[in-house]
């Protein structure tokens, strides 16, 4: 661990770092399937019922959590939710859990009676990313960090979604920024440098807190201090561990943001 510089602003990746995403998405799908199966039996075909009962939902979360592959230029962030709903629709149809109507277009959800869910229920499931739960240490850790720093989101999404997510779980950030604010996409430097400029600070006065080494690598190249908080199932590029990117690392078995606050000289009561 390198010496801690004079930090004024802590930027946070959100999905996976501040909120759990993989297991909660799978769990919500499982609960929704269970509720559907226990409700109006006559509305679900016996074939769909059998397939839903046998499906191992907790092994499917990776298929529902896909990042946009864009890395530069403008991104139509308000299309992200639509993309996720369509992805859900495609997977469920492939699995035989919904029965698409023959006149269904590629851009709208249309399902026949006998499906596990109707169109309205599918749209609600597709918005699960708006209500992901914070990790147990997130809110308490941010409360502590707010005593000494500005805490700012910096995630690849659009503002309305993130503001809704933060409000839903009462996550106490001091500011909410997204890559959409800077009309780009991490790891483009304009996101990190634009965020520092918007906060009125120099890059060397900023840290990025993230559970993804590729994000930290890009932020560090812009002059940010890199804080790696390990989260279960979140590291997508484990090969980057050999590059010794983090300036500070918090292990999965430590207390996340609370440990971070303590390392930065803030004592938990």
Secondary structure as the mmCIF struct_conf table of DSSP 4:
data_model
#
loop_
_struct_conf.conf_type_id
_struct_conf.id
_struct_conf.beg_label_comp_id
_struct_conf.beg_label_asym_id
_struct_conf.beg_label_seq_id
_struct_conf.end_label_comp_id
_struct_conf.end_label_asym_id
_struct_conf.end_label_seq_id
HELX_LH_PP_P HELX_LH_PP_P1 UNK A 2 UNK A 4
STRN STRN1 UNK A 9 UNK A 12
STRN STRN2 UNK A 15 UNK A 15
TURN_TY1_P TURN_TY1_P1 UNK A 16 UNK A 18
STRN STRN3 UNK A 19 UNK A 19
HELX_RH_AL_P HELX_RH_AL_P1 UNK A 22 UNK A 38
BEND BEND1 UNK A 39 UNK A 39
HELX_RH_3T_P HELX_RH_3T_P1 UNK A 41 UNK A 43
STRN STRN4 UNK A 44 UNK A 44
HELX_RH_AL_P HELX_RH_AL_P2 UNK A 46 UNK A 54
HELX_RH_3T_P HELX_RH_3T_P2 UNK A 57 UNK A 59
HELX_RH_AL_P HELX_RH_AL_P3 UNK A 61 UNK A 64
BEND BEND2 UNK A 72 UNK A 73
HELX_RH_3T_P HELX_RH_3T_P3 UNK A 77 UNK A 79
HELX_RH_AL_P HELX_RH_AL_P4 UNK A 80 UNK A 94
TURN_TY1_P TURN_TY1_P2 UNK A 95 UNK A 96
BEND BEND3 UNK A 97 UNK A 98
STRN STRN5 UNK A 100 UNK A 100
TURN_TY1_P TURN_TY1_P3 UNK A 102 UNK A 103
BEND BEND4 UNK A 106 UNK A 108
STRN STRN6 UNK A 111 UNK A 111
TURN_TY1_P TURN_TY1_P4 UNK A 113 UNK A 113
STRN STRN7 UNK A 114 UNK A 114
BEND BEND5 UNK A 115 UNK A 117
HELX_RH_AL_P HELX_RH_AL_P5 UNK A 119 UNK A 126
TURN_TY1_P TURN_TY1_P5 UNK A 127 UNK A 127
HELX_RH_3T_P HELX_RH_3T_P4 UNK A 128 UNK A 130
BEND BEND6 UNK A 131 UNK A 131
HELX_LH_PP_P HELX_LH_PP_P2 UNK A 132 UNK A 133
STRN STRN8 UNK A 134 UNK A 134
HELX_LH_PP_P HELX_LH_PP_P3 UNK A 135 UNK A 135
TURN_TY1_P TURN_TY1_P6 UNK A 136 UNK A 137
HELX_RH_AL_P HELX_RH_AL_P6 UNK A 138 UNK A 145
TURN_TY1_P TURN_TY1_P7 UNK A 146 UNK A 148
BEND BEND7 UNK A 149 UNK A 149
STRN STRN9 UNK A 150 UNK A 155
BEND BEND8 UNK A 156 UNK A 157
HELX_RH_AL_P HELX_RH_AL_P7 UNK A 159 UNK A 168
TURN_TY1_P TURN_TY1_P8 UNK A 169 UNK A 170
BEND BEND9 UNK A 174 UNK A 174
STRN STRN10 UNK A 175 UNK A 178
HELX_RH_3T_P HELX_RH_3T_P5 UNK A 179 UNK A 182
TURN_TY1_P TURN_TY1_P9 UNK A 183 UNK A 183
BEND BEND10 UNK A 184 UNK A 184
TURN_TY1_P TURN_TY1_P10 UNK A 186 UNK A 187
BEND BEND11 UNK A 188 UNK A 188
HELX_RH_AL_P HELX_RH_AL_P8 UNK A 189 UNK A 199
TURN_TY1_P TURN_TY1_P11 UNK A 200 UNK A 200
HELX_RH_3T_P HELX_RH_3T_P6 UNK A 203 UNK A 205
STRN STRN11 UNK A 206 UNK A 210
BEND BEND12 UNK A 211 UNK A 211
HELX_RH_AL_P HELX_RH_AL_P9 UNK A 213 UNK A 221
TURN_TY1_P TURN_TY1_P12 UNK A 222 UNK A 223
STRN STRN12 UNK A 225 UNK A 229
TURN_TY1_P TURN_TY1_P13 UNK A 232 UNK A 233
BEND BEND13 UNK A 236 UNK A 236
HELX_RH_3T_P HELX_RH_3T_P7 UNK A 238 UNK A 243
BEND BEND14 UNK A 247 UNK A 247
STRN STRN13 UNK A 248 UNK A 250
TURN_TY1_P TURN_TY1_P14 UNK A 252 UNK A 253
BEND BEND15 UNK A 254 UNK A 254
HELX_RH_AL_P HELX_RH_AL_P10 UNK A 256 UNK A 263
TURN_TY1_P TURN_TY1_P15 UNK A 264 UNK A 265
#
